[in-house]
Amino acid sequence: MKIAILTSGTLPVPAVKGGAVENLTDFYLEYNEERKLHDMTVYSVYDPKVSESPLLGGEKTHFHYVRDRALGYRVRRYLFRYSCRSAGHNHYTAFFLQEIAAHVRRQKYDCIIVENRPAFILPLSKVTDARLVLHLHNDFLNSSTPRCQEILDACDSVITVSDYIKRRVLTVNSMCPYVTTVYNGIDLDRFRKPDRDSMRRALHFDKDDFVLLFSGRLVPEKGIKELVEAMTLIGDGRIKLLVLGGKSYGNDDTEDNFIGELKRLAEAVPGRIVFTGFVGYEQVPRYLSAADVCVAPSVWDEPLGISVIEGMAASLPVIATRSGGIPEEVTPQCSILLDRSPAAQAVARGGRAAKPNLPQQIADAAVYLFGHPEKRQAMAGVSARRAKLFGKRAYAENFLNALQQ
């Protein structure tokens, strides 16, 4: 097939500046190039670093770049912004689509993959007869989405990253037959245990310390505040926390009020919480090697938590909330799942009204795993085996199979 891939229009592909969606696109591009399956053209914003990627020399992989930093592009985008004012309109991504639409129309593709932008579907349906496949990474298409039924009807296929996101799409039309789940994948080889002791020394952890690890952006919905509060409830000073990440993806390292609040809370347990700030993806496995448990205490519905898969790939037991797609990633043999719903808490307490105390639940789970090393070791083994389901090769193969079906 002759396939176009429309990226989100914010980060470049190849994924030289990171981004979960962009890394996943790289994975199926690499697999397709290796197997010589389809002719693929990627539409992406430009970054000078893309020239360093071996994908640019591929036989089956082509790139059409929009130079969004060029003066002419920025002027046209500025004018576009004031020509189409509408509620909730993202003029950056809408203008990216407008800039590439003419090229897409001329190429006569068999299939167009739209990465995580439902808003692209209706404009594309007016300029092409190609099959439109929406690859949905977030909860962006549901019964509350404007023109949701029209968007779903215009798609030939919707591929979601979890059954949770699939269920959200089906709120538009519960009988829709062409919504399929393909779980995300990671490069498992990166997460084979490096030298644990040297990384612990670098982070000033003692040999006997029990290290919880949080990996992700430091924003309220990730539950990091509840995790720091949990640390203040744990009396044993050997239990420590490694917080891996900053407020964004490395584009802005300044601390906001929320991070300041986290660090003030951490002062209640001096020397027990280490904040690394943003860490490049290449370095993440080294930090995971220093940990004993991965904690993903999300207080929103995660579409599919990549940090959970990374933790399992590093052979770590998981403490996580029962949020979004997270229960699809783990099993009871490798994780402790915590309920964050007031209704669930009320049922657990015999029907009495209750406000969920997530920090206490996290603290109890951490103390339990600390006190049961044999249980922890068994969970670690299950995590390592479970992670194999989420390898990048399996992901790419499943994605391209779903595309053909």
C-alpha positions as CSV (number, residue, x, y, z in Angstrom):
1,M,0.0,0.0,0.0
2,K,0.9,3.6,-0.4
3,I,0.5,5.1,3.0
4,A,0.6,8.7,4.4
5,I,1.3,9.3,8.1
6,L,0.1,12.6,9.5
7,T,1.9,13.3,12.7
8,S,0.4,15.6,15.4
9,G,2.2,18.6,14.0
10,T,3.9,19.5,17.3
11,L,7.0,17.3,17.5
12,P,9.2,15.9,14.7
13,V,9.4,12.4,13.3
14,P,11.9,10.7,13.6
15,A,11.5,11.3,17.3
16,V,14.6,13.3,17.9
17,K,12.9,15.4,20.5
18,G,11.0,12.6,22.2
19,G,7.3,12.3,22.5
20,A,5.4,9.0,23.1
21,V,3.4,9.3,19.9
22,E,6.5,10.1,17.9
23,N,8.5,7.2,19.3
24,L,5.7,4.8,18.5
25,T,5.6,6.1,15.0
26,D,9.4,5.4,14.7
27,F,8.8,1.8,15.8
28,Y,6.4,0.9,13.0
29,L,8.4,2.9,10.5
30,E,11.5,0.8,11.4
31,Y,9.6,-2.5,11.3
32,N,8.1,-1.6,7.9
33,E,11.5,-0.6,6.5
34,E,13.0,-3.8,7.7
35,R,10.3,-6.0,6.2
36,K,9.8,-3.8,3.0
37,L,6.0,-3.9,3.4
38,H,4.5,-0.6,2.4
39,D,5.5,2.7,0.9
40,M,5.2,5.2,3.7
41,T,5.4,9.0,3.6
42,V,5.6,10.9,6.9
43,Y,4.2,14.5,7.2
44,S,6.0,16.2,10.1
45,V,7.3,19.5,11.5
46,Y,11.0,19.9,10.9
47,D,14.0,19.8,13.3
48,P,17.6,19.9,12.2
49,K,18.4,16.8,14.2
50,V,16.2,14.6,12.0
51,S,19.1,14.4,9.6
52,E,20.9,12.1,12.1
53,S,18.3,9.4,11.9
54,P,18.9,6.3,9.7
55,L,15.2,6.4,8.8
56,L,15.9,9.3,6.4
57,G,17.9,7.0,4.1
58,G,15.2,4.3,4.0
59,E,14.0,2.7,0.8
60,K,10.3,2.5,1.9
61,T,10.2,5.6,4.2
62,H,9.9,9.2,2.9
63,F,9.4,12.5,4.7
64,H,7.6,15.7,3.8
65,Y,8.7,18.4,6.3
66,V,6.9,21.6,7.3
67,R,9.5,24.1,8.4
68,D,7.3,25.6,11.1
69,R,10.1,27.9,12.5
70,A,10.6,29.7,9.2
71,L,9.5,33.3,9.1
72,G,7.1,32.8,6.2
73,Y,5.3,29.9,7.9
74,R,4.9,31.9,11.1
75,V,3.5,34.9,9.3
76,R,1.0,32.7,7.4
77,R,0.0,31.0,10.6
78,Y,-0.5,34.3,12.3
79,L,-2.9,35.4,9.6
80,F,-4.6,32.0,9.6
81,R,-5.2,32.4,13.4
82,Y,-7.3,35.5,12.9
83,S,-9.2,34.1,9.8
84,C,-10.7,31.2,11.7
85,R,-11.5,32.1,15.2
86,S,-13.7,29.4,16.9
87,A,-14.1,28.0,20.3
88,G,-11.5,25.5,21.2
89,H,-9.8,25.8,17.9
90,N,-6.1,24.9,17.9
91,H,-4.7,27.1,15.1
92,Y,-1.2,25.5,15.3
93,T,-2.3,22.0,14.3
94,A,-5.1,23.3,12.1
95,F,-2.6,25.3,10.1
96,F,-0.2,22.4,9.9
97,L,-3.0,20.4,8.3
98,Q,-3.8,23.2,5.9
99,E,-0.1,23.4,4.8
100,I,0.1,19.8,3.9
101,A,-3.4,19.2,2.5
102,A,-2.6,20.1,-1.1
103,H,0.4,17.7,-1.1
104,V,-1.8,15.0,0.3
105,R,-4.4,15.5,-2.3
106,R,-1.9,15.1,-5.2
107,Q,-0.4,11.9,-4.0
108,K,-3.3,9.5,-4.3
109,Y,-2.6,7.5,-1.2
110,D,-4.4,4.1,-0.5
111,C,-4.4,4.8,3.3
112,I,-3.8,7.8,5.6
113,I,-2.9,7.2,9.2
114,V,-3.8,10.2,11.4
115,E,-1.8,10.2,14.6
116,N,-4.0,11.3,17.5
117,R,-5.8,14.2,15.8
118,P,-9.5,13.5,15.3
119,A,-9.9,17.1,14.2
120,F,-7.9,16.2,11.0
121,I,-10.4,13.6,9.8
122,L,-13.3,15.7,8.4
123,P,-11.0,18.1,6.5
124,L,-9.1,15.2,5.0
125,S,-12.2,13.4,4.0
126,K,-12.9,16.4,1.7
127,V,-9.6,16.2,-0.2
128,T,-8.9,12.5,-0.5
129,D,-10.5,9.2,-1.3
130,A,-7.9,7.3,0.7
131,R,-8.9,5.1,3.7
132,L,-8.7,7.2,6.8
133,V,-7.3,5.4,9.9
134,L,-7.3,7.3,13.2
135,H,-4.6,6.1,15.6
136,L,-5.9,7.3,18.9
137,H,-3.5,7.7,21.9
138,N,-5.8,9.9,24.1
139,D,-9.4,10.3,25.0
140,F,-10.0,12.7,22.2
141,L,-13.0,11.1,20.5
142,N,-16.1,10.3,22.7
143,S,-19.7,11.3,22.9
144,S,-18.7,14.8,24.2
145,T,-16.5,15.6,21.2
146,P,-18.0,18.1,18.8
147,R,-19.2,16.4,15.6
148,C,-18.2,13.1,17.1
149,Q,-20.6,11.0,15.0
150,E,-19.4,12.7,11.7
151,I,-15.8,12.1,12.6
152,L,-16.4,8.4,13.5
153,D,-18.4,7.9,10.3
154,A,-15.6,9.4,8.2
155,C,-13.0,7.0,9.6
156,D,-12.5,3.6,7.9
157,S,-10.8,2.4,11.0
158,V,-9.9,3.6,14.6
159,I,-7.0,2.0,16.3
160,T,-6.8,2.7,20.0
161,V,-4.0,2.2,22.5
162,S,-6.1,0.5,25.1
163,D,-9.6,-1.0,25.6
164,Y,-10.3,2.0,27.9
165,I,-9.9,4.4,25.0
166,K,-11.8,2.0,22.8
167,R,-14.7,2.1,25.2
168,R,-14.6,5.9,25.1
169,V,-14.9,5.9,21.3
170,L,-17.8,3.5,21.5
171,T,-19.7,6.0,23.6
172,V,-20.3,7.7,20.2
173,N,-21.7,4.5,18.7
174,S,-21.7,1.4,20.7
175,M,-22.2,-0.8,17.6
176,C,-19.3,0.6,15.6
177,P,-17.4,-2.5,14.3
178,Y,-14.1,-1.0,13.2
179,V,-12.6,0.1,16.5
180,T,-9.5,-2.0,17.4
181,T,-7.1,-2.0,20.3
182,V,-3.3,-2.3,19.7
183,Y,-1.3,-1.8,22.8
184,N,1.8,0.5,22.8
185,G,5.3,-0.9,22.9
186,I,8.7,0.1,24.1
187,D,12.3,-0.9,23.3
188,L,12.7,-3.6,25.9
189,D,16.4,-4.0,25.3
190,R,17.0,-0.5,26.8
191,F,15.7,-1.7,30.2
192,R,17.9,-4.7,30.9
193,K,19.3,-4.0,34.3
194,P,22.5,-1.8,34.1
195,D,24.8,-1.4,37.0
196,R,22.4,-0.9,40.0
197,D,25.1,-0.2,42.6
198,S,26.8,2.6,40.7
199,M,23.5,4.4,40.0
200,R,22.5,4.1,43.6
201,R,25.9,5.6,44.7
202,A,25.4,8.5,42.2
203,L,22.0,9.2,43.7
204,H,23.3,8.9,47.3
205,F,21.1,5.9,48.2
206,D,22.4,3.4,50.7
207,K,22.7,-0.3,49.8
208,D,19.8,-1.2,52.2
209,D,17.5,1.6,51.1
210,F,14.1,0.6,49.7
211,V,13.6,3.0,46.7
212,L,10.2,3.8,45.2
213,L,10.3,5.4,41.7
214,F,8.0,7.8,40.0
215,S,8.7,8.6,36.4
216,G,6.7,11.2,34.5
217,R,5.7,14.8,34.2
218,L,5.3,16.6,37.5
219,V,1.7,17.7,37.1
220,P,-1.3,17.2,39.4
221,E,-3.1,14.5,37.4
222,K,-0.1,12.1,37.7
223,G,-0.7,11.8,41.4
224,I,2.8,12.9,42.4
225,K,1.5,15.1,45.2
226,E,-0.3,12.1,46.7
227,L,2.9,10.1,46.5
228,V,5.0,12.7,48.2
229,E,2.3,12.9,50.9
230,A,2.4,9.2,51.3
231,M,6.2,9.5,52.0
232,T,5.4,11.8,55.0
233,L,3.1,9.0,56.4
234,I,5.9,6.4,56.3
235,G,8.0,6.3,59.5
236,D,10.8,4.0,58.3
237,G,13.6,6.2,57.0
238,R,14.9,3.4,54.8
239,I,12.0,3.8,52.4
240,K,12.9,6.5,49.9
241,L,11.5,8.1,46.8
242,L,13.2,8.9,43.5
243,V,11.2,11.4,41.4
244,L,12.2,11.3,37.8
245,G,10.9,14.1,35.6
246,G,10.1,17.8,35.4
247,K,7.1,19.9,34.5
248,S,7.5,19.3,30.7
249,Y,9.5,17.3,28.2
250,G,12.7,19.2,28.8
251,N,11.7,22.3,26.8
252,D,11.3,24.3,30.0
253,D,13.3,23.4,33.1
254,T,11.9,26.2,35.3
255,E,9.9,25.2,38.4
256,D,6.3,26.2,38.7
257,N,4.2,26.6,41.8
258,F,3.2,23.0,41.9
259,I,6.7,21.7,41.9
260,G,7.6,24.2,44.6
261,E,4.7,22.8,46.7
262,L,6.0,19.3,46.2
263,K,9.5,20.3,47.4
264,R,8.0,22.0,50.4
265,L,6.1,18.9,51.3
266,A,9.3,16.8,50.9
267,E,11.0,18.9,53.5
268,A,9.0,17.0,56.1
269,V,11.1,13.9,55.3
270,P,14.6,15.4,54.7
271,G,17.0,13.3,52.7
272,R,14.3,10.7,51.7
273,I,13.0,12.2,48.4
274,V,15.3,12.9,45.4
275,F,14.1,15.1,42.6
276,T,16.1,14.6,39.4
277,G,14.4,17.2,37.1
278,F,13.9,16.3,33.5
279,V,16.0,13.3,32.3
280,G,16.5,12.4,28.7
281,Y,14.8,9.2,27.5
282,E,18.2,7.6,26.9
283,Q,19.0,7.9,30.6
284,V,15.7,6.7,32.0
285,P,16.7,2.9,32.2
286,R,19.8,3.8,34.3
287,Y,17.6,5.5,36.9
288,L,15.1,2.7,36.9
289,S,17.9,0.3,37.8
290,A,18.3,2.0,41.1
291,A,14.7,1.4,42.2
292,D,12.9,-1.4,43.9
293,V,9.2,-0.5,43.0
294,C,7.6,1.5,40.3
295,V,4.7,3.8,41.5
296,A,2.1,5.2,39.0
297,P,-0.5,6.9,41.3
298,S,-2.4,8.7,38.5
299,V,-5.6,10.5,39.6
300,W,-6.8,10.8,36.0
301,D,-7.6,8.1,33.5
302,E,-4.3,7.2,31.9
303,P,-4.9,6.0,28.3
304,L,-2.0,3.6,28.7
305,G,0.8,4.3,31.1
306,I,4.2,4.0,29.4
307,S,6.0,4.4,32.7
308,V,4.2,1.3,34.0
309,I,5.5,-0.7,31.0
310,E,9.0,0.7,31.5
311,G,8.8,-0.3,35.2
312,M,7.8,-3.9,34.3
313,A,10.6,-4.0,31.7
314,A,13.0,-3.1,34.5
315,S,11.7,-6.0,36.6
316,L,10.0,-3.8,39.1
317,P,6.8,-4.6,41.0
318,V,4.1,-1.9,40.4
319,I,2.0,0.1,42.7
320,A,-0.6,2.0,40.6
321,T,-4.1,3.3,40.7
322,R,-7.0,1.6,38.9
323,S,-7.1,4.4,36.3
324,G,-7.9,4.2,32.6
325,G,-5.8,1.6,30.7
326,I,-3.4,0.8,33.6
327,P,-5.3,-2.3,34.7
328,E,-4.9,-3.7,31.2
329,E,-1.1,-3.5,31.5
330,V,-0.6,-5.3,34.7
331,T,-1.8,-8.5,36.5
332,P,-2.5,-9.1,40.2
333,Q,0.7,-11.1,40.3
334,C,3.0,-8.2,39.5
335,S,1.1,-5.2,40.9
336,I,-0.9,-3.7,43.7
337,L,-3.8,-1.6,42.3
338,L,-5.3,1.1,44.4
339,D,-8.9,2.4,44.1
340,R,-9.1,6.2,43.8
341,S,-13.0,6.3,43.4
342,P,-15.1,7.5,46.3
343,A,-17.7,4.9,45.4
344,A,-15.2,2.1,45.4
345,Q,-13.9,3.2,48.8
346,A,-17.5,3.3,50.2
347,V,-18.1,-0.3,49.0
348,A,-14.8,-1.4,50.6
349,R,-15.9,0.2,53.9
350,G,-19.2,-1.7,54.0
351,G,-21.3,1.0,52.2
352,R,-20.4,3.9,54.4
353,A,-19.6,7.1,52.6
354,A,-15.8,7.6,52.4
355,K,-13.4,9.9,50.8
356,P,-10.5,8.0,49.2
357,N,-7.3,8.4,51.1
358,L,-4.8,7.7,48.3
359,P,-1.7,8.8,50.2
360,Q,-2.4,6.3,53.0
361,Q,-3.1,3.5,50.4
362,I,0.2,4.2,48.7
363,A,2.0,4.3,52.1
364,D,0.4,0.9,53.1
365,A,1.3,-0.7,49.8
366,A,5.0,0.5,50.0
367,V,5.4,-0.7,53.6
368,Y,3.9,-4.1,52.7
369,L,6.3,-4.6,49.8
370,F,9.2,-3.4,51.9
371,G,8.4,-6.0,54.6
372,H,7.9,-8.9,52.1
373,P,11.0,-9.3,50.0
374,E,10.1,-12.8,48.8
375,K,6.7,-11.4,47.5
376,R,8.6,-8.5,45.9
377,Q,11.0,-10.9,44.1
378,A,8.1,-13.0,42.8
379,M,6.3,-9.9,41.5
380,A,9.5,-8.7,39.8
381,G,9.8,-11.9,37.8
382,V,6.1,-11.6,36.7
383,S,6.7,-8.0,35.7
384,A,9.7,-9.0,33.5
385,R,7.7,-11.7,31.7
386,R,4.6,-9.4,31.4
387,A,6.7,-6.7,29.8
388,K,7.5,-8.9,26.8
389,L,3.9,-8.4,25.6
390,F,4.7,-4.7,25.1
391,G,7.9,-4.9,23.0
392,K,8.3,-2.5,20.1
393,R,8.4,-5.3,17.6
394,A,5.2,-6.9,18.8
395,Y,3.6,-3.5,18.8
396,A,4.7,-2.7,15.2
397,E,3.6,-6.1,13.9
398,N,0.2,-5.8,15.5
399,F,-0.3,-2.3,14.4
400,L,0.5,-3.0,10.7
401,N,-1.7,-6.1,10.8
402,A,-4.6,-4.0,12.2
403,L,-4.0,-1.5,9.4
404,Q,-4.4,-4.2,6.7
405,Q,-7.5,-5.7,8.3
